[in-house]
Amino acid sequence: MPRTIRSTDHLSLQYLLGASALSLALSFVPMARMLVYPFRLFVTFIHEGGHALAALLTLGKVESVSIYVNASGETLTRGGVQPFIASAGYLASTIFGASLLVLCRRGSNTKAALTVTAGIILALTAFYAGDPFSWAMGIFIAIALILVVIAAGPRFAHFFLSFLAVQCCLNALFDLDTLFWLTTRTNSQNDAVTMQQLTLIPAAFWAAAWMFISVVALILALRSYARSN
């Protein structure tokens, strides 16, 4: 294997480990929640975008997508295959995070991945944002991503993509852990409860199934990341 490729791979691994260490350190700092708040909203956009995409793919209609201040969200749809739509949110955030993880394996993919991601957030906001906060945050996140593409150097952009991938994966898993807790200890409405109403299969089953699929997706992404080219 050429020396230049080994050097690039080693740098990518350093960025991933650094992004993971930074994410872990920030999780122990109470005031750091404000620093990662935009990343939390980003994951919510991807989650709700998953519901919206599933509705469109099954010939349904998306009425609105709303992102709330507490980083929760809601997507209103009409028609489509409801079980597929209800399942798409949590799986979308995990799969998207896993995809970013694979893409940040190569620094040459960085700015293209960030540009496409900004386009997804901007399109979701422009077509479906249902309230001023969702509009403001969607535009803010899209502009921030584009600024990294335009103004940041290759190394910073590469590290930023690695951090975004780690944040997306971690938040997806944390959300599923919270979902499982909610389905087993409360009566609150959520995607798993919606699946229970649609299929008569307990909500806890769906929460556990989505968590299992997510863990498998992340393991496959990490294996792909570690595989030699």
C-alpha distance (Angstrom), angle and dihedral (degrees) to the residues before:
residue distance angle dihedral
M1 . . .
P2 3.84 . .
R3 3.78 117.1 .
T4 3.84 93.3 -124.6
I5 3.80 92.2 58.0
R6 3.80 92.3 49.1
S7 3.80 89.9 50.7
T8 3.82 92.2 50.4
D9 3.79 91.9 47.6
H10 3.79 91.0 49.8
L11 3.81 90.8 51.0
S12 3.82 91.1 49.7
L13 3.80 89.9 52.3
Q14 3.80 90.6 50.0
Y15 3.80 90.6 52.3
L16 3.79 92.1 48.7
L17 3.80 93.0 48.8
G18 3.80 90.7 45.2
A19 3.81 91.8 49.5
S20 3.81 90.3 48.6
A21 3.81 92.4 48.5
L22 3.80 91.4 48.3
S23 3.80 91.6 49.2
L24 3.80 90.4 49.8
A25 3.82 92.5 47.8
L26 3.81 92.5 48.5
S27 3.80 90.7 51.9
F28 3.83 88.8 65.2
V29 3.82 94.4 50.2
P30 3.84 111.6 82.2
M31 3.81 95.3 -158.3
A32 3.81 90.7 49.1
R33 3.78 89.7 76.9
M34 3.77 88.1 85.2
L35 3.81 90.5 54.9
V36 3.79 93.6 54.5
Y37 3.82 94.5 36.6
P38 3.85 93.1 99.4
F39 3.80 89.4 52.1
R40 3.80 89.3 50.9
L41 3.80 89.8 52.8
F42 3.79 89.1 47.6
V43 3.80 90.8 58.0
T44 3.80 89.8 48.9
F45 3.81 89.5 53.7
I46 3.81 89.8 52.3
H47 3.81 91.2 47.3
E48 3.79 93.2 51.1
G49 3.79 90.4 41.2
G50 3.79 87.6 58.3
H51 3.80 90.4 57.4
A52 3.81 90.6 47.2
L53 3.81 93.8 48.8
A54 3.81 92.0 47.8
A55 3.80 90.0 52.3
L56 3.79 92.2 50.9
L57 3.81 93.3 45.4
T58 3.80 90.5 54.0
L59 3.83 92.8 48.4
G60 3.78 94.7 -101.9
K61 3.79 128.4 131.8
V62 3.79 129.0 -114.4
E63 3.80 111.7 -137.8
S64 3.80 98.5 -178.3
V65 3.79 145.9 -28.7
S66 3.80 118.3 -141.3
I67 3.79 128.4 -170.6
Y68 3.80 115.7 -165.1
V69 3.79 132.1 -149.9
N70 3.83 92.0 -110.3
A71 3.85 88.1 58.8
S72 3.79 93.9 -107.4
G73 3.78 120.1 121.9
E74 3.78 146.1 -165.3
T75 3.79 133.1 -150.0
L76 3.79 119.0 -163.7
T77 3.80 114.6 -154.5
R78 3.76 137.5 171.7
G79 3.79 125.4 -150.3
G80 3.78 122.7 -13.5
V81 3.80 127.5 104.7
Q82 3.77 102.3 -47.7
P83 3.85 99.3 -160.7
F84 3.81 89.5 53.2
I85 3.80 91.5 47.2
A86 3.82 93.5 48.4
S87 3.81 92.2 49.4
A88 3.79 95.6 46.8
G89 3.81 100.4 75.0
Y90 3.79 102.9 66.8
L91 3.79 93.4 34.1
A92 3.81 92.0 49.8
S93 3.79 93.4 55.6
T94 3.81 91.5 49.1
I95 3.80 95.2 45.1
F96 3.79 91.6 45.9
G97 3.80 91.3 50.6
A98 3.80 91.0 47.1
S99 3.81 90.1 49.9
L100 3.80 91.5 52.1
L101 3.79 88.4 48.9
V102 3.80 90.8 56.3
L103 3.81 92.9 43.8
C104 3.80 94.0 52.6
R105 3.81 87.2 60.7
R106 3.80 85.3 87.4
G107 3.78 121.8 45.7
S108 3.81 89.5 -151.3
N109 3.81 89.1 67.3
T110 3.78 94.9 53.1
K111 3.78 105.2 91.2
A112 3.80 94.1 37.1
A113 3.81 89.9 52.9
L114 3.80 91.9 48.5
T115 3.81 91.5 47.8
V116 3.80 92.9 51.6
T117 3.81 90.4 45.9
A118 3.80 90.9 51.8
G119 3.80 89.2 49.7
I120 3.81 91.4 52.5
I121 3.81 92.9 50.9
L122 3.80 92.1 44.9
A123 3.82 93.5 48.9
L124 3.79 92.1 47.4
T125 3.80 89.6 50.4
A126 3.80 96.6 44.6
F127 3.79 96.4 48.2
Y128 3.78 104.8 32.3
A129 3.83 114.2 14.0
G130 3.79 105.5 131.2
D131 3.82 104.0 -164.9
P132 3.82 141.7 24.5
F133 3.82 94.9 -99.1
S134 3.80 91.5 53.9
W135 3.79 90.3 48.4
A136 3.80 93.3 48.7
M137 3.80 95.5 46.7
G138 3.80 94.0 43.5
I139 3.80 92.0 52.5
F140 3.81 91.4 43.4
I141 3.81 93.4 52.3
A142 3.81 93.2 44.9
I143 3.81 92.4 49.2
A144 3.82 91.5 46.9
L145 3.81 90.8 53.3
I146 3.80 92.3 47.7
L147 3.81 91.1 49.0
V148 3.80 89.5 55.5
V149 3.81 88.9 51.1
I150 3.80 93.8 48.5
A151 3.79 104.5 33.9
A152 3.80 107.6 25.1
G153 3.77 125.0 87.6
P154 3.82 119.5 -115.9
R155 3.80 94.2 -100.6
F156 3.79 95.6 49.6
A157 3.82 90.7 45.9
H158 3.81 89.8 49.9
F159 3.80 92.2 50.7
F160 3.82 90.9 44.7
L161 3.81 91.4 53.9
S162 3.81 89.5 48.6
F163 3.81 90.6 51.3
L164 3.81 91.1 46.8
A165 3.81 90.6 51.1
V166 3.81 92.5 49.1
Q167 3.81 92.0 47.0
C168 3.79 91.7 49.0
C169 3.81 93.2 49.6
L170 3.80 94.7 44.5
N171 3.79 94.5 46.6
A172 3.78 90.8 47.6
L173 3.81 90.5 54.8
F174 3.82 93.0 43.3
D175 3.80 89.7 50.8
L176 3.79 91.2 51.8
D177 3.80 90.7 48.6
T178 3.81 89.0 51.8
L179 3.80 90.3 46.7
F180 3.81 91.7 53.5
W181 3.81 90.0 49.8
L182 3.80 91.3 49.7
T183 3.79 93.8 49.0
T184 3.79 94.1 49.6
R185 3.82 100.2 39.9
T186 3.80 108.4 26.3
N187 3.78 141.2 39.3
S188 3.79 96.1 -131.3
Q189 3.79 119.7 139.7
N190 3.80 115.2 -107.5
D191 3.80 141.4 141.3
A192 3.81 93.4 -80.5
V193 3.80 91.3 51.9
T194 3.80 88.9 49.2
M195 3.81 88.7 54.1
Q196 3.80 89.9 49.5
Q197 3.80 89.8 53.5
L198 3.79 91.4 48.5
T199 3.82 98.6 43.9
L200 3.83 105.6 20.0
I201 3.81 87.4 -127.4
P202 3.85 112.0 129.2
A203 3.79 116.7 -92.2
A204 3.82 91.1 -127.4
F205 3.81 89.0 62.4
W206 3.78 91.9 56.4
A207 3.78 93.2 46.0
A208 3.81 90.5 50.6
A209 3.82 92.3 44.7
W210 3.81 92.8 51.5
M211 3.79 90.0 47.6
F212 3.80 91.3 51.2
I213 3.81 92.6 48.8
S214 3.80 90.5 47.5
V215 3.80 93.4 50.9
V216 3.81 90.6 48.8
A217 3.83 90.8 49.2
L218 3.79 91.4 51.2
I219 3.82 92.6 47.1
L220 3.81 89.8 51.7
A221 3.80 90.4 48.1
L222 3.81 91.8 51.1
R223 3.80 91.0 47.8
S224 3.79 89.7 50.8
Y225 3.80 89.8 48.1
A226 3.78 92.1 51.5
R227 3.79 96.1 44.1
S228 3.79 114.6 109.1
N229 3.81 117.6 -117.2
